[in-house]
Each structure stands twice: as C-alpha cells, then as structure tokens.
Amino acid sequence: MSEAIKTDVLIIGAGPCGLFAVFELGLLDIKAHLVDILDKIGGQCAELYPEKPIYDIPGIPFVTGHGLTEALLAQIKPFNPTFHLNEMVEKIEKIGDPGFRVTTDAGQVFECKVVVVSAGGGSFQPKRPPVPGIEAYEGTSVYYSVRRMEQFRDKNLLIVGGGDSALDWTLNLQPIARRVTLLHRRDDFRAAPHSVEQMRALVSAGKMDLKIGQVTGLEGEGGMLTGATVKGNDNAIARVSCDNLLPFFGLTMKLGPVANWGLSLQNNLVPVETSAFETSVPGIFAIGDINTYPGKLKLILCGFHEGALMAQKAYRYVYPDKRLVFQYTTSSSSLQKKLGVH
C-alpha cells in the first residue's frame, strides 16, 4: 500500500460537477485531489456523449460534452488539481473530527478533512460479454480496461469491440504485443474514421489480424487463457490463440462501492440537506446526479450550484479557526489574483 496522500478535500468523480467544485474550493484556498474510475477526465460528458450538444449551460448557447470538459479544465487550471484516473474508491474511514482515510482499488490512500461525492449515477462498470465461464479468467487473463500497457508486452491479444476504446487500444498495444487480433461482430466500426483507417492499414501490412464474428467460448486452465472459440457471421467456427482477452462492450452505470461507504441511501441515491448538500456523515458532501433532495433536478447547472454551497461549508472543516468573508470574483482583487487575472 502506498503512502497516504494528504489533501484538504478529496473529490470522487471528475465529471463537470466535480471539476467546478475544484473552482469553488480553489477560490477559498482549499486544495483538492480527484479520483475517477474512468481513464479520462469529464465523467459522463467525456465517456457517453463527448460530441453530444448541450444547450442548457447558462451563458453558453451550445457546447459539446468534450467542449464543456475542456472549458472547465481551463477554468480550474490556476488551482492545479491532481487527478487519479482509472481508480475506484473502495473504502472511506472516519479518522478524525473531521478527517477521513479513503482507499482506492489501486491501493492508493488519501487522508483529507472533507470528501465530496460527485459520482454521477454511480460508477461506470464494464459490460461483460455473454461468454460462458468468462468469470474464471477475469483479472488474470481477461481485462475490461488497460491500466498498464507493459503487462501486455509480447502477448497474443484478442481485442473485442468496434468502438473507440477497442480501436484505440488495438493501435496502442499493437507495437508491443506479439500479435493483436481485433474481433467485431460486423465489418463496420463506430470508432473515429482515422483510427479505423490505421487499423485497416496494419491489417493490410500483415501486422495484425481482423476477424468478423463473436466469441462463443474460452480455453485455458487456472484462469489463464490459451485461446478463444469464434463463430463467424457465416456460422463457421474458428479458434484464435490468445493469452489475453480485452472485451470493450461499453459501460453501464452502477451504484458500485458507494453503497459500502456508510452513507444513508434512498433509491440508490445519497440524501442530502440543501443548505450545503452534506450527507448523513458530517464532512462528506454529495453533489450532482448522485444526490437526492426534495425538488432535485438532474441538471449540470444544478450540480454547479450545489458545488458552490458545498464549498462554503467545507471551508469550516478545512479552516475551523478562520472567518469566511464572502467575496465576488468581479470585484475582489484577491480572488482575481488567484485566478491570474488581477
């Protein structure tokens, strides 16, 4: 287990609401680290609809999910937040008043005075392909995400899927793997056209394989794969030798470990009071789609409002001996100096 990282606030979830919370906390000289299960910043905006138009952000008639994420990152740059991606919070322990020890599935430990849960609808969990017995290989030779490319060096890889994740990892892993086979149920891909062109060029050059069909069975012992049975669209059965299977069938939202954090839950959501959006545990806040209260609307703009009020109460935990003076960014020279615009 790594040495604990000490910070004022740990934000769980790096979607728009978590990002804007960094801004509101930063104005109050509160430092934040963010943990997200995804391999990128932006939450649902980045993972589910990066190109989908959003029309209800105040003052911005039109923006994409990716565009909003980029704008929020530019806005919080002065506060230099630290991101921990591809990690899922497994445990939250109370160690002080206030004070929390938070542990992720990667073994990283944080010690903080405030926790902000900004986890959207929960955590993104990979969709498991309907292959008999696949559970026996998960974590040893079947992986739903790539955390360390080096573990796939000199391996025979079978990558399954037709979206951006499948194509991106095909292109990234092809140079270091012994052999990569990409399998998709049809010869038509949802990924970026440039990625598809690169993949087809590698296939034409004999540097990787492309097969059309579906995995119907796995071979191996002790959790270690030796091959997979593939059924083609013509019903022909073939065997593909592989050390690792990487299925990219998309993600689904599940409450995940939030249920184990000791918070009160209501219909798989976290109830909060509405003066600061604090949960049943003092010092733990919930903002955005993960929380619930009378009149709640699941809108990004509402999550921004919740983050602003959360920061005011968080200040009391981080600086219990200081008086908070409310200031406006338009007129406060000290706030403008923090933002680098003074």
N, C-alpha and C positions, 0 to 999 in steps of 0.2 A: 504494500500500500504506500502511495506516495505521501510526501509531507503535506500537511494541510495548508491550503491557500487561505490567507486571512483577507477579508474584504468587508466593507460596510454592508453591502446588500448583494445577495445572490438572486438573480432573476432566472426563473425556469421557463424557458421559451423565448426564442429570438425572432418572433413574428413582429408585425407592426406595433402592437401594444407594448411588447417588451422593449422594443427599440425606443419608442417615445418615452417610456419610463426612465430610460437612461438619461434622456434630455432633462426631464423634470427633476430627477435626483441630482444630476450634474449641476444644475443651477444653484442647488443648495449645498454644494461641495460634498456630495455623497458619492463615493466610488462604487462601481458595480462590475460584477462578472456575470456573464450569461452562459447558460448551459442549454443545448438543444440536441434532440435526438437525430435531427437531420444533418446532412453533410454540407448544408448551405444555410446562409442567413436569410430570413424572410418568412419563415413559417409556411402557412397555407398559401400565402401570396406567391412564394417562390416555388413551392413544390406542386401545388394543384392548379394554379392559374397565373403563371408568370406573364402571359400575354393577354389575359382577360381584362377587358376595360372595367375600371371602377369610376363611378360618376358622383359618388356622394361624400368625397373628402372635401371639407369646407375650403372654399377659395381655389380649388383645383377642379375645373370642369371635367377633365378627363385625365386619367393616368392608368397605366397597367400595374399589375402586381409587382413586376420587376422594377418598374419606374418608381413606384412608391417606396420600395425597399431601398433603392439607390438614394433617393432623396432623404430618407430617414437616416441612412448611414452618413450622408454628408452633414446632416444637421447635428448629429451626436459626435462627430469627429473631434471637436475640441475637448471632449471628456474622456477620450481614449479608453473605451471599454474593452474588456478582454473576453473573447468568445471561446467556448469549449464545445466544439461541434462533434457529432457522432457519439454523444454520450447521453445516457438516460439517468435521471436521478432515481435512485432506488430507496434511499432512506433519509429521513430527516429526524434528528435527535435534538431535544432541548438540552442545552448545556449551561444556560445562564438565564438571567432575567434582565434584559433579553439576551439571547445567544443561542445559536443553532450550529450543529455539525451536520453537514449534508454530504452524502456519499453517492457517487455515480457507479454505473455498472463497469466503468473502466478503472475503478479503484481510486479515482481522484476524490480527495476530501476537501471540503470548504468549511471554514468557520466564519460565521457572519452574525451580525446583530439583527438583520431583517431578511426575510425570504419573501419574494414576490412570485406568485404562481401566475404565469401568463402563458398557459399551455394550450390555448385554443380549446378544441373539443377533447383534449387529452393528448396522448402520444400517438405518433404515426407508427403503425405496426405493418410489417410486410405481409402481403397476401401470399399464403402458402399454396403452391400448385397442387392439384389433386393427383398426387403420385403416391401409390401405396407404399407404406413403410418409410417415407421420407424423413419422419421424425428421428429415426435412429441415426441419421447422418448429420443432422443439424448441429452446427457448432464445431464439427470435426472435419467434414468434407463438403457440406452444403452450407453456403453462406448467402444471406439476403442483402448484405451490404459489404463494401470493401473498406476496411479501416486501415490496413497496412498492405500496400501493394506488394511488398517484398515477400510476403508469405506465399505468393503465387508464382514466384520465380521458378522457372524450369518445370512447371506443372502443365499437365494436359487439362485444359479448361473447357467446360461446356457451359456457355452463357446462353440463357433462355430469355427471350423477350424481344419486343420490337419498338420500344420507346427510347427516349433519350438516355436513360440510365443504362440500358443494355448496350446501346451503341457506344456511349462514352467509355464504358469500362472495357468493351471489346477493343477499342482503339488504344486505350491507355495500357492495357495488360498485354496486348499482342507483342510488343517489343521484348517483354521479359519472360513471357510464358514459353514453354516448349512448343505448344500448339494450342491454338484457340479455335473452337468450333462455335459458331453462332447459330442458334436454332430458333426459328419463329414459325408460327402456325401458317403463315402465308408470306408470299414474296412481295410484301408491301409493308412499309415501315412508317411509324408515326414520329420518328426522330427527325432532327434537323437535317435537311437535304444534304448539306455539306458532309455531315457525319456518315450518311448513307453512301455518298459518293466515295469517301475514303475507304469505307468498309469494302465496297464492291471492287475497288482498285486493288486492295490487298488480296481479295479472293482471286481476281484475275491473274495476279502475280504469283499465285500459289503459296502465299504467306499465311493464309488461314483458310478455314472452311466455312461454308454457309450451307445449312440444311433446312429444308422446309418440312415441318411436321410437329409432333408433340411427344414429350417424354411420357412413356407409359410404365416404365419400371426401372429399378436401380439394382446394380450388382455390387457386392462387396461384403466385407466382414468387419466386425468390431468398429463400426462407424466410419470405416474408410472405404471410399468408393473405388471401384476399378472400371466401371462402365455404366452406361445407361441404354435402355431399350427405347428406340424412337420409332414411332409409327408415322409414316409419311401420308400425305394427302391422298396418295393412290393406294393406301392401306398396306403398303409394303413395310415389313418390319426390318429394322437395321440396328446394329449395335455400334455405339460410339464409345471408344475408350476415353476415360477421363479420371483424373484424380480429384477434381473439384467441380461441383455444380453450383452455378450462380444464377438463380432464378430472379428475374426482375419483372414481377407481375403487378407492380403498383403497390400502393399503400392504402391502408384503411385506418380510420380513426378509432382508437380505443381509449378508455379511461386509463388503462395501464396501471402503473405503480402509484398514481395519485391516491387510489383507494387505500394504500398502506401507509400514508403519511400522518395518520392520526387526526385528520380534519373531518368535521361533520360534512356529510354528503346528503344531497337531496336530488333524486332522479339523476344520479351520476354527475351532478354539478356541485360546486362549492358555495354554500350560502355565505353571504357577507352582509355587514351593516353598511349603510350608504353614506356615512359621513367621511369614511376613509377607505372603505372596501376591505376591511380587516375581517379575517376568518374567525372561527371559534377559538383559534390559538393566537393569543396576543403576540404581535411581531411577525405573523405570517399573513400576507395580503393575497388577494386573488383579483386579477383584472382581466378584462376581455371575455371571450366566449366561455371560459371555464367557470365563471361565477354566475350566481343567480340571486335575484332580489326582486321585490315587487316592482313591476314596471320595466324590468330589464329588456333591452333591445340588443340583439346580437349584431351590432354595427361597429366598424373600426373606430368611427368618430366617438362612440360612447366609451370604448376602451381607452381612448386618448384622455377623455375627461376623468375616467377612473384613475388613470395613472397620475394625473396632476394632483388629485386629492390624496391619493396614497402617499405621494412624496412628502406632503405636508406633515402627515402623521409619522412617517418613517423618520423624519428629522428628529422627532422627540426621542426615539430609541437610539439613534446614532449619536446625537449631541444632547444628552439629557440636561446638561448644565447651561446650555446656551438658549437665549431667547430668539425665536424666529421672527424676523421682520419681513413682512410680505413686500415684494418689490415687483415692478413691471419691467420687462425687457426693453420696452420702448423708452423708458426714462431713467433707468438705473445704470449709471456708469460702471458700477462694479459687475453687474451681470453682463453688460456689453463687453467688458474686459475679458471675462471668462469665455465668451463666445468669439473673441478675437476680432470684434468689430468696433472697439472703442477708439 
